Amino acid sequence: MNKYQYPVVLSIAGSDSGGGAGIQADIKTISALGCYGTTVITAITAQNTLGVNSIYAIPSEIVNAQMTSVINDIPPSAIKVGMVYLRGSAEIIASILKQHGEIPVVFDPVMVSTSGTNLMNSDCLSIFKNLLFPLTTLLTPNLDEAALITGMEVNNLADMHVAASRIIDLGCNAVLIKGGHLQGNDLYDVYRDRDGQQQVFKSKAIQSNNTHGTGCTLSSAIASYLALGHDLTLAIEKGKDYVHHAIEHGKNIKIGKGIGPLNHFFSLLK
């Protein structure tokens, strides 16, 4: 009998009790794309489609224990990092990632929720910049996160190019600034890497109230495609295509009273 092994993707992120973002969105995405998802939970949030009500940060030593336990037994082919609430957890994650530099890392620097709740302690940003960014294969900030990282306003495509350059100067290997919050019929994401390669990804905007967890889904999709063996720019293209269809197939579904989730399972892969 033939033996098979799933490509493994480790998600390090917070739990969303509403099921639309965070660890829950990551597991759905990873599974839908034919990979096996393992997790390190950094925080437990009480939230729904209307917003985040409260946050309990997982103690850093438990984050350490989760990450060590999983990697030692089920080594990942790619790692996605999302919400990291505590400075100590960020330091531990960076230390362990440094020991496994051969594994690609997609870091979605979740900082503030759509409803305005801080999703990291204020002293985490310096740790992100100094320790985590240099270990990251791809950083995927949205416009607000890019503004916090660079200290500049990011309001249009020209700003996105400048911000991408500044983020690379901080030591990142590559960055994809997501322009989903820009107004208009077309969406633009700006890619730049340390080798000077630049690319603008353009897609059509979909009118939908169900966009909760889009950033989490994109970063875990890119990590999944990296685990499946695709190079970075192709993984981005395929990840964006997956998210586009997940939004399209979920736009008419009613879940909750606020901003609903994507349809992650519109087309399952073996």
PyMOL commands that set and color helices and strands:
alter all, ss='L'
color gray80, all
select helices_A, chain A and resi 22-32+60-73+87-99+124-135+143-150+157-169+214-227+232-250
alter helices_A, ss='H'
color red, helices_A
select strands_A, chain A and resi 8-16+36-48+51-57+78-81+105-107+138-139+174-178+186-193+198-204
alter strands_A, ss='S'
color yellow, strands_A
deselect
rebuild
show_as cartoon
